[in-house]
Amino acid sequence: MSMIFTIFGYPKTGKTLLFNLLTDKQEDISKFSTTANKYHTAIIDVPDHRLKKLGELVKLPPVYAQINYLDTGPISFGEVKNSTFIDLLRRADGLVHIARGFEDPEMIHPLGSIDPMRDIQNMEEELLLVDFITVEKRLEKLEIDLKKMKSRELEEEFELLNRLKDFLEAGNPLRQFVLKPGEDQMIRGFKFLTIKPLINVINADENSYASLLPFHKEPENNTVTIVFCAKIERELLELPEAERLVFQKEFGLDQYGYIKESFVKTSYHLMNLISFFTIGKAETKAWTISQNTSAYEAAGKIHSDIQQGFVKAEVIRVEDFLETGGFIQAREKGILRLEGKEYLINDGEIVHFRFGK
């Protein structure tokens, strides 16, 4: 099952252009589009040069991990809580909020000026309100239920939700809330929006890019902010690679980082995800797991039978495998390791699971 990232934002920010850049799609882009009840979707392979080289070596086709991108329609200021987009946001594993950082006389900003950090804060407040309303409604129902009967489970949920309510009321997103062991299971069904990893993307132009770069923020508290130039990036990608640097210099973007190349890396880092590889009879495959996943848990990612019959995991770094030329050579050199259930899988390892039926 592929991860889902939902791209959303206020009108005229460049959501669909970002979607097209990330997915190589050519969805129609209109400066004056007002279609609010439709969305685009695309499932793409997560590029990984290591898997490509591995497939070439063992002469088996690579099967990449995948990401599903959803591109929502425009959300008007102050309308998030009433919108039909809540479901699209709730089903996402990660949220991608795009804020406008470019000027365009044909597209007047609804608030009259360009201020991406203001818009980011406004959107955060709207998402907080959605979560606050969700908590409040559940607390009202719990209060009624607890008057009818005593239940330790309901009392624990009531206590937790009151803590979440106070946290949200103070203006704090739930991704900053420290949950006690087991509490994540209690609230998983609510699909709170401010608990989801959030990538804020500021869409700049050649005139504003340099001044907006200081707002770039590395991952912290499950949030990251990046700056890119959608329109120029699209134009540059249409040029032969040799010509791009020339035009980048003309635009004053010598050190510009293309979002298509960096987005997956940024999102994996933000969500604490890594990849491991398997070599089967018909394919080589990349699997996405969380950091600190045990070999036993990783086996379950492939198949429950492998997990239940887990005996040992043969592990080797993909770089070592490529250098030695295969499992046989790696065994001869003593760099193919046998690990048990508790072993924590590292990024870029090839894992062969030994299991009994």
JOCOR-V442074 format. One line per field, one symbol per residue. psi: psi as a letter, one per 30 degrees, with the letter a starting at -180 (. if undefined). burial: + if it has 16 or more other C-alpha atoms within 10 Angstrom, else -. A space follows every 50 residues. Layout:
psi: ???
burial: ???
This chain:
psi: klkkkkkllllhfgeeeeeeeffglhkkkkfgkgjfglllkkklkjkjfe eeeeeeeghkkkjlllkjkkjllkjlkggefglgfeeeeefkekkjkkkk glkjffjkkfgfljieeeeeeeeeeeeeeeeeeeeeeeeeeeeeeffelk keeeeeeeeeeeeeeeeefggkkfffkjklkffeefgeffhkegfkkkjk jjjaafffeeffeffkklkkhgkkklkljeeeeeeefflkeffeeeeeee fghegkkkeeefeeeeeeeeghklkllljafflkkkkklllhkleeeeef eekeeeeegkdlkkkkkeeeeeeegleeeeeefggjkklaefkkklkgkk kjkkll.
burial: ---++++++++++++++++++++---------------++++-+-+---- ++-++----++++++++++++++++----++--++--+++-+++++++++ ++------+----++++-++--++++++++++-++---+--+-------- ------++-++--++-++---++++---------------++++++++++ ++++++--+--+------+--++++++++++++--+-------++-++-- --+--+-+++-----++-+++-+++++++----++++++++++++++++- -----++--+++++++++--++-+-++--+----++-++-+-++++++++ +++----
